Amino acid sequence: MSLDRFEVEGGTLLPERIASTLRNAIVGSVLAPGARLEELGLAKRLGVSRVPLREAFRVLAGEGLVVIQPNRGAVVSARSEGELRELFVVRSMFESEAARLLAKSRPPAVLDALDAMISDMKRAVRGRRHDEYARIAAQFHDLMVAECGNLLMGQLYDRIRINLRRYQLLMVDLPGSPAKSIREHETILAAVMSGRAAAAARAAALHVDELVRRFEQSSPPTTSQIAKGLTAGGVGSSSHRRARIAAQPTRTSTRKSQPTMKD
């Protein structure tokens, strides 16, 4: 996606719509961690005034995607090892419980939709369309949580969902990870369809654990991975972390730090 000007009814743009545009750019690494969101330039590119743009920055700051720093303005927040681990622990809790509940209720329309998504994931991987695969895989988990029958859990899951995407997109490029993830999705769905609630919960939790494990065991980052903004605090063994640190010209840290701008 790009941040080109787009048309808005009445010649104005609601802060929520600006926030949505910037949110997609951050999650998709169009705006990299540490990038400064310069008001004048963005306002001109989006065709909006600075007032709703600032309101959009505050929305994104509340979601943890942006840090508003004194004398520097809004900056895209860094990704970090600590945040990844925290997010995926919480993700495992939500998704394992969602799988357990779905295995008890087994709504036919939901199960059919999940099965169709797995087929779509396979086609995307065969066609080397990894961005499409990542989108469908995310929808698979979103649907599980949304339709598990626990409304409050769905609402709480929504609060971490956007930040999860920033890390999930990094994992798509790991060698063999999409194919392995598809098999894990199949295991989850098979347990759900057969009504084995405990097995479904275990499979969902194992899937999240395996994602983190594959990330930890991945080789040092390529230039393209660095360009996506993986910070020096990335997940992995000490040797992998040293490799990642050495590969980067500057060090960034967690959300409270002042990340460097990536032009």
C-alpha positions as CSV (number, residue, x, y, z in Angstrom):
1,M,0.0,0.0,0.0
2,S,1.0,3.6,-0.3
3,L,0.2,6.8,1.5
4,D,-1.0,8.7,-1.5
5,R,-3.8,11.2,-1.3
6,F,-7.3,9.7,-1.5
7,E,-10.7,11.2,-1.8
8,V,-13.0,11.9,1.2
9,E,-16.6,12.9,1.3
10,G,-17.0,16.6,2.1
11,G,-13.3,17.3,1.6
12,T,-12.4,16.3,5.1
13,L,-11.0,13.1,6.6
14,L,-12.1,11.7,9.9
15,P,-9.3,10.9,12.3
16,E,-10.4,7.2,12.4
17,R,-9.9,6.9,8.7
18,I,-6.5,8.6,8.8
19,A,-5.6,6.2,11.7
20,S,-6.7,3.2,9.6
21,T,-4.5,4.3,6.7
22,L,-1.5,4.8,8.9
23,R,-2.2,1.6,10.9
24,N,-2.1,-0.5,7.7
25,A,1.1,1.2,6.7
26,I,2.7,0.4,10.0
27,V,1.6,-3.2,10.2
28,G,2.7,-3.7,6.5
29,S,6.1,-2.1,7.3
30,V,5.5,0.7,4.8
31,L,6.2,2.8,7.8
32,A,9.1,1.1,9.6
33,P,9.8,1.0,13.3
34,G,11.5,4.2,14.3
35,A,10.1,6.2,11.4
36,R,9.1,9.7,12.3
37,L,5.6,10.7,11.3
38,E,6.3,14.2,10.1
39,E,3.1,16.2,10.3
40,L,3.5,18.5,7.3
41,G,4.6,15.9,4.9
42,L,1.9,13.4,5.9
43,A,-0.8,16.0,5.8
44,K,0.2,17.0,2.3
45,R,0.4,13.4,1.1
46,L,-3.0,12.5,2.6
47,G,-4.7,15.7,1.7
48,V,-5.7,16.5,5.2
49,S,-5.1,19.2,7.8
50,R,-2.8,18.7,10.8
51,V,-5.6,18.7,13.4
52,P,-7.3,15.4,12.5
53,L,-3.8,14.0,11.8
54,R,-2.8,14.7,15.3
55,E,-6.0,13.0,16.6
56,A,-5.1,10.0,14.5
57,F,-1.6,9.9,16.1
58,R,-3.3,9.8,19.5
59,V,-5.5,6.9,18.4
60,L,-2.4,4.9,17.2
61,A,-0.5,5.8,20.4
62,G,-3.3,4.2,22.4
63,E,-2.9,1.1,20.4
64,G,0.8,1.0,21.0
65,L,1.8,1.5,17.3
66,V,3.0,5.0,17.8
67,V,5.0,6.8,20.5
68,I,4.5,10.6,20.9
69,Q,7.8,12.0,22.0
70,P,8.6,15.5,23.3
71,N,10.3,17.7,20.7
72,R,10.1,14.9,18.1
73,G,6.5,14.2,17.6
74,A,5.0,10.9,16.6
75,V,7.3,8.0,15.9
76,V,6.4,4.4,14.9
77,S,7.0,2.2,17.9
78,A,9.8,-0.4,17.9
79,R,9.3,-4.1,17.9
80,S,11.1,-5.9,20.7
81,E,11.8,-9.4,22.1
82,G,9.9,-8.6,25.3
83,E,6.7,-7.4,23.4
84,L,6.8,-10.4,21.1
85,R,6.9,-12.9,24.0
86,E,4.2,-11.1,26.0
87,L,1.9,-10.9,22.9
88,F,2.3,-14.5,22.0
89,V,1.8,-15.7,25.6
90,V,-1.5,-13.8,25.6
91,R,-2.3,-15.0,22.1
92,S,-1.9,-18.6,23.1
93,M,-4.3,-18.1,26.1
94,F,-7.0,-16.6,23.9
95,E,-6.6,-19.0,20.9
96,S,-6.4,-22.2,22.9
97,E,-9.5,-21.3,24.8
98,A,-11.3,-20.4,21.6
99,A,-10.4,-23.7,20.0
100,R,-11.6,-25.5,23.1
101,L,-15.0,-23.7,23.0
102,L,-15.4,-24.2,19.3
103,A,-14.8,-27.9,19.7
104,K,-17.8,-28.0,22.1
105,S,-20.1,-25.9,19.9
106,R,-18.9,-26.9,16.4
107,P,-21.0,-24.4,14.4
108,P,-21.1,-25.9,10.9
109,A,-20.8,-22.6,9.0
110,V,-17.7,-21.6,11.0
111,L,-16.1,-25.0,10.5
112,D,-16.8,-24.8,6.8
113,A,-15.3,-21.3,6.6
114,L,-12.1,-22.4,8.5
115,D,-11.7,-25.4,6.2
116,A,-12.0,-23.2,3.2
117,M,-9.4,-20.9,4.6
118,I,-6.9,-23.7,4.9
119,S,-7.5,-24.5,1.3
120,D,-6.9,-20.9,0.4
121,M,-3.7,-20.8,2.5
122,K,-2.4,-23.8,0.5
123,R,-3.1,-22.2,-2.8
124,A,-1.4,-19.0,-1.6
125,V,1.7,-20.9,-0.5
126,R,1.9,-22.8,-3.8
127,G,1.7,-19.6,-5.6
128,R,4.4,-18.0,-3.4
129,R,1.9,-15.3,-2.4
130,H,3.1,-15.1,1.2
131,D,1.4,-11.8,2.0
132,E,-1.9,-13.4,0.9
133,Y,-1.1,-16.4,3.1
134,A,-0.4,-14.2,6.1
135,R,-3.7,-12.4,5.6
136,I,-5.7,-15.6,5.4
137,A,-3.9,-17.2,8.3
138,A,-4.7,-14.2,10.5
139,Q,-8.4,-14.4,9.4
140,F,-8.4,-18.1,10.5
141,H,-7.4,-17.2,14.0
142,D,-9.6,-14.1,14.1
143,L,-12.7,-16.2,13.1
144,M,-11.9,-18.8,15.7
145,V,-11.9,-16.2,18.5
146,A,-14.8,-14.2,17.2
147,E,-17.1,-17.3,16.9
148,C,-16.1,-19.2,20.0
149,G,-19.1,-17.9,21.9
150,N,-17.2,-15.7,24.4
151,L,-17.9,-12.1,23.4
152,L,-15.7,-10.5,26.0
153,M,-12.7,-12.6,24.9
154,G,-13.3,-11.5,21.4
155,Q,-13.2,-7.9,22.5
156,L,-10.0,-8.3,24.5
157,Y,-8.4,-10.2,21.6
158,D,-9.1,-7.2,19.3
159,R,-6.9,-5.1,21.6
160,I,-3.8,-7.1,20.8
161,R,-4.7,-8.2,17.2
162,I,-3.1,-5.3,15.4
163,N,0.2,-5.5,17.3
164,L,0.2,-9.3,16.7
165,R,0.2,-8.7,12.9
166,R,3.5,-6.8,13.1
167,Y,5.2,-9.9,14.3
168,Q,3.2,-12.4,12.3
169,L,4.3,-10.8,9.1
170,L,8.0,-11.2,10.1
171,M,7.4,-15.0,10.6
172,V,5.9,-15.5,7.1
173,D,9.4,-15.2,5.5
174,L,11.0,-17.9,7.7
175,P,12.0,-20.9,5.5
176,G,9.3,-23.6,5.5
177,S,7.2,-21.8,8.1
178,P,4.0,-21.3,6.1
179,A,3.8,-25.0,5.1
180,K,4.4,-26.1,8.7
181,S,1.8,-23.6,10.0
182,I,-0.8,-25.0,7.5
183,R,-0.3,-28.5,9.0
184,E,-0.7,-27.0,12.4
185,H,-3.9,-25.3,11.4
186,E,-5.2,-28.6,10.0
187,T,-4.4,-30.3,13.3
188,I,-6.3,-27.6,15.2
189,L,-9.3,-27.9,12.9
190,A,-9.4,-31.7,12.9
191,A,-9.6,-31.6,16.7
192,V,-12.3,-29.0,16.7
193,M,-14.4,-30.9,14.1
194,S,-14.2,-34.1,16.0
195,G,-15.2,-32.4,19.3
196,R,-12.0,-33.1,21.1
197,A,-11.9,-29.9,23.2
198,A,-8.7,-30.6,25.1
199,A,-6.8,-31.7,22.0
200,A,-8.0,-28.6,20.1
201,A,-6.7,-26.4,22.9
202,R,-3.4,-28.2,23.0
203,A,-3.0,-27.9,19.2
204,A,-3.7,-24.2,19.2
205,A,-1.3,-23.5,22.0
206,L,1.4,-25.7,20.3
207,H,0.9,-23.8,17.1
208,V,1.8,-20.5,18.8
209,D,4.8,-22.1,20.6
210,E,6.0,-23.5,17.3
211,L,5.9,-20.1,15.7
212,V,8.0,-18.6,18.4
213,R,10.4,-21.6,18.3
214,R,10.9,-21.3,14.5
215,F,11.6,-17.6,14.9
216,E,14.1,-18.3,17.6
217,Q,15.9,-20.9,15.5
218,S,15.9,-18.9,12.3
219,S,19.2,-17.8,10.8
220,P,20.5,-14.2,11.1
221,P,18.3,-11.7,9.3
222,T,18.6,-11.0,5.6
223,T,18.8,-7.5,4.3
224,S,15.0,-7.7,3.5
225,Q,14.3,-8.7,7.1
226,I,16.3,-5.8,8.5
227,A,14.5,-3.5,6.1
228,K,11.2,-4.7,7.7
229,G,12.4,-3.2,10.9
230,L,13.4,-6.1,13.2
231,T,15.0,-4.4,16.1
232,A,18.2,-5.4,17.8
233,G,16.2,-6.9,20.6
234,G,14.7,-9.6,18.4
235,V,13.7,-13.0,19.6
236,G,16.4,-15.7,19.6
237,S,19.4,-17.2,21.2
238,S,22.2,-15.0,22.3
239,S,24.2,-15.8,19.2
240,H,21.3,-14.9,16.9
241,R,20.7,-11.7,18.9
242,R,24.4,-10.8,18.4
243,A,24.1,-11.4,14.7
244,R,21.0,-9.3,14.5
245,I,22.6,-6.5,16.5
246,A,25.8,-6.6,14.3
247,A,23.7,-6.4,11.2
248,Q,22.1,-3.1,12.2
249,P,23.7,0.3,12.0
250,T,21.8,1.6,15.1
251,R,20.2,0.1,18.1
252,T,16.6,0.5,18.9
253,S,14.8,-0.6,22.0
254,T,11.3,-0.9,23.3
255,R,8.3,1.4,23.1
256,K,9.6,3.9,25.7
257,S,12.9,4.4,23.9
258,Q,13.6,6.8,21.0
259,P,14.0,4.7,17.9
260,T,16.0,6.0,15.0
261,M,14.2,7.1,11.8
262,K,14.4,4.7,8.9
263,D,14.4,6.6,5.6
